[in-house]
Amino acid sequence: QAQLVESGGGLVQPGGSLRLSCAASNDIFAHYIMGWYRQAPGKQRERVATISVSRNPNYADSVKNRFTIIRDNDNSRLYLQMNNLTPEDTGVYYCVVPNVSVWGQGTQVAVSS
């Protein structure tokens, strides 16, 4: 069964940066679009960014020019570099294979002074 394991969340001040990591099973990473989704307190889950096997990224408008999704196909790892964080970025971040609805357990990101 495919597995996704996230790490790298934490508490950061507004304007700070965090880098999330996702370790994925080889069998799923090699063939599918990968993505990061998030769920803020009291809100529905939303797509943050996705990236194709050929590394073409796509971002939600709210994170463009601040977040970068990175795909390491050789090591089956997905990253999300988050810069200039704001309190609105607070939430649980999930590594996802959207086409087959496989989700990691999530990692908490809190942006607060």
Number of C-alpha atoms within 10 A of each C-alpha: 6 13 18 22 18 23 18 15 18 14 15 18 14 17 14 14 17 18 16 22 21 25 19 23 16 15 12 18 24 15 13 16 21 27 28 26 20 24 19 17 10 7 9 8 15 14 17 23 22 24 19 14 15 11 15 12 17 16 19 13 9 11 16 12 11 13 21 18 23 20 25 13 15 9 13 16 20 24 21 22 14 19 17 15 22 17 15 12 21 20 22 18 28 28 30 28 22 16 10 10 7 16 19 19 14 22 20 19 22 20 19 16 10
